[in-house]
Amino acid sequence: MASQSEKPLILISSCLLGMATRYDGRSKPAPVILSELGSHVSWLPVCPEADSGMGTPRPPIRVIRQVDGSIGLVRPADGFDPAPMLRAWIERTLPALLSRRPDAAILKARSPSCGLKTVAVLDAKQPGVTFPGDGLFAAALRQAAPELPIVDENDLATPEQCQQFLQQLTQR
C-alpha cells in the first residue's frame, strides 16, 4: 500500500493506457480512467499476451474449458494452444509484479488474459456454448493476491466511479 506521500501504484492493462498491444495491433485507451486517475496514481503497465511472446499483432485467442474441465486457450485460426506460453510468463512475472506492491489492478474487460468474469469461455464438451469467466492472468492474479482490489475498465466508466475507486485506495 502506498504511503500518504506516495501515489497509489496501479497495475493496469497496457492497452488501457493507449499502448498498441492488443491482438489487432491497436490500443484501447480508457479516457475517463486516464483523465480522472492519471495525475493521482502511478501506473504499472502489463500486457500478458504481448509480454509473454505472442507478439503484436497476433491472431485472436479464446479461453476454453477443456473436456477434462481445465481452463486453457485456443487460437481458432489454427488450433494452437498458447496457454503454456502464457502460464510460463505468469509464473515468472507475477511474483515480480506483486513484489512492487501494487495498490490495485485495472484490467481489460473481455480479454482472454485480463478479463474479469467477462470472457466468453468456450465449452469443449458443448460446441457453440459459452459461459462467462476470467482470463488466465486475471485468475492467477486473484489467486495470488486475493486482497488486491481488481476491477476492469467497465467498473470505472464514469468520473464518479473513478473518484470512488481512488477514495477507496487512499483509505486502505
C-alpha positions as CSV (number, residue, x, y, z in Angstrom):
1,M,0.0,0.0,0.0
2,A,1.2,3.5,-0.8
3,S,2.1,5.8,2.0
4,Q,0.3,9.1,2.3
5,S,3.1,10.9,0.4
6,E,3.2,8.4,-2.4
7,K,0.8,7.9,-5.3
8,P,-1.0,4.6,-5.3
9,L,0.6,2.1,-7.7
10,I,-1.9,0.6,-10.1
11,L,-1.3,-2.5,-12.2
12,I,-3.1,-1.8,-15.5
13,S,-3.6,-3.5,-18.8
14,S,-1.2,-1.7,-21.2
15,C,-3.9,-1.2,-23.9
16,L,-5.9,0.9,-21.5
17,L,-3.0,3.4,-21.3
18,G,-3.0,3.7,-25.1
19,M,-0.2,1.3,-25.8
20,A,-0.7,-0.7,-29.1
21,T,-0.6,-4.2,-27.5
22,R,-4.0,-5.6,-28.5
23,Y,-4.2,-8.7,-30.7
24,D,-5.1,-6.4,-33.7
25,G,-2.1,-4.1,-33.1
26,R,-4.2,-1.3,-31.7
27,S,-4.8,0.2,-28.3
28,K,-8.0,0.6,-26.3
29,P,-7.3,3.7,-24.2
30,A,-9.7,4.4,-21.4
31,P,-10.0,8.2,-21.5
32,V,-12.1,8.6,-18.3
33,I,-9.7,6.4,-16.3
34,L,-6.7,8.3,-17.7
35,S,-8.2,11.8,-17.1
36,E,-9.6,11.0,-13.6
37,L,-6.8,8.9,-12.2
38,G,-3.7,9.7,-14.2
39,S,-2.4,12.6,-12.1
40,H,-3.2,10.8,-8.8
41,V,-1.6,7.4,-9.4
42,S,1.5,5.7,-10.7
43,W,0.9,3.1,-13.5
44,L,2.4,-0.4,-13.7
45,P,1.5,-1.4,-17.3
46,V,1.3,-5.1,-18.3
47,C,0.1,-7.0,-21.4
48,P,0.3,-10.7,-20.6
49,E,-0.3,-11.7,-24.2
50,A,2.3,-9.4,-25.8
51,D,4.7,-9.7,-22.9
52,S,4.6,-13.5,-23.0
53,G,5.9,-13.5,-26.6
54,M,2.7,-13.8,-28.6
55,G,3.6,-10.7,-30.5
56,T,1.5,-7.7,-31.7
57,P,-0.5,-8.0,-33.9
58,R,-1.4,-11.6,-33.3
59,P,-4.2,-14.0,-34.2
60,P,-7.1,-13.8,-31.7
61,I,-7.2,-16.4,-28.9
62,R,-10.2,-17.7,-26.9
63,V,-10.5,-19.2,-23.4
64,I,-11.8,-22.7,-23.5
65,R,-12.9,-25.2,-20.8
66,Q,-11.3,-28.5,-21.9
67,V,-13.2,-31.8,-21.8
68,D,-11.3,-32.6,-18.6
69,G,-12.6,-29.4,-17.0
70,S,-9.3,-27.5,-17.1
71,I,-9.2,-24.0,-18.5
72,G,-6.9,-23.3,-21.5
73,L,-6.6,-21.2,-24.6
74,V,-7.1,-21.9,-28.2
75,R,-6.2,-19.9,-31.3
76,P,-9.2,-20.6,-33.6
77,A,-7.3,-19.8,-36.8
78,D,-5.0,-22.9,-36.4
79,G,-5.9,-24.7,-33.2
80,F,-2.7,-23.7,-31.5
81,D,-2.7,-23.6,-27.7
82,P,-0.8,-20.6,-26.3
83,A,-1.7,-21.4,-22.7
84,P,1.7,-23.0,-21.8
85,M,3.4,-19.8,-23.0
86,L,1.1,-17.5,-21.1
87,R,1.3,-19.7,-17.9
88,A,5.1,-19.8,-18.0
89,W,5.1,-16.0,-18.3
90,I,2.7,-15.6,-15.4
91,E,4.8,-17.9,-13.2
92,R,7.9,-15.9,-14.0
93,T,6.4,-12.4,-13.9
94,L,3.5,-12.4,-11.4
95,P,5.8,-12.6,-8.3
96,A,7.9,-9.7,-9.6
97,L,4.8,-7.6,-10.3
98,L,3.4,-8.3,-6.8
99,S,6.8,-7.5,-5.2
100,R,6.2,-3.9,-6.4
101,R,3.2,-3.9,-4.0
102,P,0.5,-2.5,-6.3
103,D,-2.4,-1.0,-4.5
104,A,-5.0,-2.2,-7.1
105,A,-5.3,-3.5,-10.6
106,I,-7.4,-2.2,-13.6
107,L,-7.7,-4.9,-16.3
108,K,-9.1,-5.0,-19.8
109,A,-12.6,-6.5,-19.9
110,R,-13.3,-9.4,-22.2
111,S,-9.6,-10.1,-22.7
112,P,-8.6,-13.8,-22.8
113,S,-5.8,-12.9,-20.4
114,C,-7.2,-10.0,-18.4
115,G,-11.0,-10.2,-18.4
116,L,-12.8,-10.4,-15.1
117,K,-15.9,-12.6,-15.4
118,T,-16.5,-11.0,-18.8
119,V,-14.6,-13.5,-21.0
120,A,-16.8,-15.7,-23.2
121,V,-15.3,-19.2,-22.3
122,L,-15.9,-21.9,-24.9
123,D,-17.1,-25.2,-23.6
124,A,-15.3,-28.1,-25.4
125,K,-17.9,-30.6,-24.2
126,Q,-20.7,-28.4,-25.8
127,P,-19.5,-26.8,-29.0
128,G,-21.1,-23.4,-29.5
129,V,-21.8,-23.0,-25.8
130,T,-20.1,-20.2,-23.9
131,F,-20.2,-19.1,-20.3
132,P,-18.6,-16.0,-18.5
133,G,-15.3,-16.5,-16.9
134,D,-11.9,-14.9,-16.1
135,G,-8.9,-14.5,-18.3
136,L,-5.8,-16.6,-17.4
137,F,-3.8,-13.7,-15.9
138,A,-6.8,-12.3,-14.1
139,A,-7.5,-15.7,-12.5
140,A,-3.8,-16.1,-11.5
141,L,-3.7,-12.5,-10.1
142,R,-6.9,-13.1,-8.0
143,Q,-5.4,-16.4,-6.6
144,A,-2.0,-14.9,-5.8
145,A,-3.3,-11.6,-4.3
146,P,-6.9,-12.2,-3.0
147,E,-6.8,-9.0,-1.0
148,L,-5.8,-6.8,-4.0
149,P,-8.7,-4.7,-5.4
150,I,-9.1,-5.8,-9.0
151,V,-11.5,-4.1,-11.4
152,D,-11.9,-3.8,-15.2
153,E,-12.4,-0.6,-17.2
154,N,-16.2,-1.1,-17.2
155,D,-16.2,-0.6,-13.4
156,L,-14.6,2.8,-13.9
157,A,-16.6,4.1,-16.8
158,T,-17.6,7.4,-15.1
159,P,-15.7,10.1,-13.3
160,E,-17.7,9.3,-10.2
161,Q,-16.7,5.7,-10.3
162,C,-13.1,6.7,-10.7
163,Q,-13.3,9.1,-7.8
164,Q,-14.8,6.4,-5.5
165,F,-12.1,3.9,-6.6
166,L,-9.4,6.5,-5.8
167,Q,-11.0,7.3,-2.4
168,Q,-11.1,3.6,-1.5
169,L,-7.4,3.2,-2.4
170,T,-6.4,6.1,-0.2
171,Q,-8.4,4.8,2.7
172,R,-6.8,1.3,2.6
